[in-house]
């Protein structure tokens, strides 16, 4: 993100008020905008140069061009490393990357082999996205990555296969209710395993802590710009890490809820209509359309649930940070995605 580029002058965090939910929704929609995927290497370098020129004081005020450059940089670069996130694992590619996998999991009438293959594929994608977007102040070892992946795959497959075996045996339910519950099995598997996946993949952050920084007042920010110095880390906080990882896990559940619940319920209803029941070949494109439409609207809503740059009072963290808070006694940290 833009914070990793040279220069001591602080960029405005957003055009929108990030203290409000709808302000974060608008900001998240920009970060998730798939049009940024088509920006060339030269375009990215130009965007980085525009941001650097502002941060170094060569440009006095934000312009539409610099706001667009910030959008490109924020959706492409990792906020901790300043390096581009691999394209399929960026938030701007989330809808596209998940479209085929989600459609596969929500395919009506999947047998055991199909269920296993799609759950494994989904968890593989989740692991890649979590790893690519995690807070990099606490690196993840390869052994931890592999162990977390295997546990997440085991959890998702167990939930999916277990519920698929249990639902048909529920004698008190009507055939229609069983059909609906069967279609919702992928959601239960994805939601539970997705949250577990985040905790497993980022467990090292909770064990070691993540970097926290004092929240600066406007005067302090101007002084830092004048001195040309960066804001030093106050140290690593395990409580901040637990909050960051917990909020990220919850946002994944929030994101999967509309995507994995609304399309199958709507599809069940449509399959009862004569138009679709007489055209079985249209089930797949209709399913894809429902998933794509829901994903486009759901992703910004889920990402906006919690601020990307989280500020908390230092007194809520470990005792070593109690007297080190900045403005109003607050510290901040990168939550990760």
N, C-alpha and C positions, 0 to 999 in steps of 0.2 A: 504494500500500500504506500501512499504518499509519505507517511511518516518515516519510511526507510530511505528516502532520497536526501541528497546533500542540501544543507542550508539550515539555519537556526530559526528562521521565521516560521511561526506556526500557521499552518493552513486552517481556514475554517473547516470544521469537521464535516459540515453538510450544509446544503442550501435550506434544509428543512429543520424543524425543531425536534431534535432527537429525544427531548424529555417527554414527548407525547408519543403515543402508540402510532397514530396515523402519520406522524413525521417519520418514524422509523420504517413504516410500511413503504412510504415513497422512496426512502433511501435504499431499502432492501430491493425494491423493484428495479432501481438503477444498477445495483450490484449484480442482480440476477438477469439483467437484460442480455439475451443471447446475441444481440447485434455486436457486442464487444468482442465476441469470438472471432469476428472477421477482420479485426484490426491487425494490420501487418506488423512485422518487426520494426520497420521504419516508422510506422504510425505510433507504436509503443514508445520508441526512443524519442520521438517528437513530443509525445505527451509527457514523458519524464523530464525532458528539457524545459518544457513550459512550467511544470511544477517547480523544478529546481530554480528557475529564474525568479519565480515569485518568492520562494523560500530564502533566496539569497538577496532579496531586496531590489532586484533589477526591474521588477514590475510592481507598481504601487498598490494596485487593487485587483480584486477578482473580476475576471471578464467571462463572458460565455464560453470562450475558447479554453480558458483555464478550468472552468467547471467541467467541461467535457473531457479535458485531459485527466482531471482527478477521477472522473467516472471510469475511464479506461484503466488507469493505474490501480484504483481500488478493486476493480473486478478481476484484475490480472495478476497482480503481485501479492505475495504473502506479506502480511504486516510485520512479521518478525525478521524475516530473512531478506526481503526486498527482491527475491527471485520470483520469476513467473511460476505460478502453479500449473502443473501439467494440465493441458486443455480439457480432457474429459472429466477432470475432477474439480474444475472451478464451479463456483455457485452459478455462474452465468451459463454453464452447460448442464446444470443439474436436471432440468426438465427433460432435455434431450437424452441425456445418459440414462435416466430412469424410465423413459417412456417404454422401451421395448421390454425391459425387465419387469416392470409393473404389469404390462399387458400380459406377459407370460404367466406371472403368478395368478392373475385374475381370470385366466382362461377357464371357462366352465368345463367341468368334467375331467379335470386333470387326474391322471392315475399316479401311483406312488412314485414311479421313476420321474415323471414330469415335475411333480411337487418337489422332489429332492433336488433336481437339477436347477430349477428356478430359484429355490431358496439359497442354494449354494452360490449361484450367480449373483443374487441380490446382496448377500453378505460379503462377497468378494468386492463388489462395487462400493459397499458401505465402508469397508476397511480402507480401501484406496482413498475415498473422499475424506474420511476421518484423519488418516495419516497425512494427507496432503495439506489439510487446513488446520491441523492441531497447533497449539501454542508451541513454538520451537525453542523456548527458553529452557525446556526440559526435554532433551532428545529421547526418542523411543528406540530401544534396542531391537535387533532383528529377532532374537528369541522371544521377547515379549510380544512383538508383532505377530509372530506365527502362533504362539499360544493363544493370544486373544482371538485371532481369526478362527482357529479350530473350535474354541469354546463357543463363539458366536454362531458358527455354522451348526454345531451340535444343538444349541438351544433352539434356533429357528426351525430346524428340521424336526426336532422332537415335538415342539408345540404344534407344527403343521400336521404331522402324521398322527399325533395323539388326538387332536381335535377332530381330524377327519375320521378317525376310528370311533370316537365317542358320539358325535352328533347323530349318525344314523341309528344309534341304539337308544336314543331318547324317545321312549314310547309315548309320552304324554304330548309330544309336539305334533302338530299337523304337518303334512307333507310340504306345504308352502313355507312354514316356519323353518323346517329342516333345510329347505333349499336356500333360504336367506342366510341361516347360520353357516351353512357350508360355504357360501360365497364370501362370508366374513372371516373365515379361517385364515386366509393369507394376511389380513389386517392384524389379527391377534399375534401371528408369528412374527410379522415385520415389526410391529410396535414393541413387543417384548424383547426380541432379539436386537432391534435397533438401539434401544436404550442401553441394553447390556453391552452392546458393541462399543458404544461411546465410553462407558466406564472401563471396559477391558483395554481398549486401545489407548486411553489416556490415563490409565491408572498410575503410571509413573509420575505424572504431574501431581496427583494427589499425594503420592508418597514422598516426593521431593519438594513440591511447591513450585509456584510460578512467580516470575518477577512482578513486583508491585512498585508503583511510582507515586510520588506526591502529586495531588491535584494543585496546579499553579493558579494563582490569582492573575488578573490581567497585568498588573504591575510587574509581577515576577516573570510572566511570559515576555514582556517587553525587555526586561533586564537580561533574560537569557538570550534574546535575539541580539541585543547590543553587545553582550560579551562573547557571543558565538559559541556557547557551551550547550551541551545536551543535558537532558534531565537524567540524573543517575538513578539506577534501581536502588530501592531501599532494602532489597533482599528478596528471598523466596518465601512465599506464604502458602502453607498447606490448606488453610481455611479458604483462601482466595481460589486455590485450585479446585477444591471441592465444590465451591459455588459455581465456578466457571464450567466445570464438567457436568454438574447436575443440571444447570440451565440448558446446556447444549443437548443433553439427553432428552430433556423434556420438550425442547423445540423440535427434535426429531420425531417424537411421538405426535406432537401437534401437527407436524407437516404430513405425516403418513395418514392421519385420521381422515381428512376429506378425500385424499387421493385413493385410499384403499377402501373407503366406506361408500361414498356417493356413487362412483361408477358401477360397482356390482349391484347395488340396490336399484339404480335406474335401469340397468341392463335387464334385471329380472322382470321389471315392469314392462319394458319394451318387448321382451321376448314373448310376453303374453298377448301382445297386440298382433293383429293379423298381418300387418305389413312386414314385420321382422320375422315372425314365425314362418311365413311363406318364403322368406329369403334368407336361409341359414348362412349363405356366403357373406352376408352383410354384417354378421355378428362381430367379426374381427375388426373391420374398419370402424364400426360404431363404437366398439369398446376402446379402440385407440383414440378416437375423437373425444370420448368422454374423459379418458385419463389425461389427455393433453390439455383440454380446456380446464379441468379441475386443477391440474398441476400449475398452470400459468398463474392462476389466481391464488392458489394455496401457498406457494413457496414464499412470496413476500410477507404474507400474513404470519407465517410460522417464524421466519427469520426475524421479524420485528418484535416478537414476544419479549425479547430481552436485548438490552443494548450491546453492541459489539465491544465497545470500550466501556467496561463496567466500573463505576465509582461507588465505593462503600466507605463508611466511617472507619477509621483506623482502629477504633476501640472494639470493632467486631472481629478483628483478626487477632493473631498471636500477640502476646504482651510486648514483644520486642518492637512492634509497630505503633504502640499506643500513643507515644509522644512524637511521632514522626509524620503525622498527617499534614497535608498542605492546606489548601483553602477549606475552611470550615471543618478542619480535622479529617479530611477525606483523602483516600488513596485510590488509584485506579490500576486496572490491568486489562490485558487483551483476553477476552473470553474464548476466542476461537470459534469455529463454525461447525 
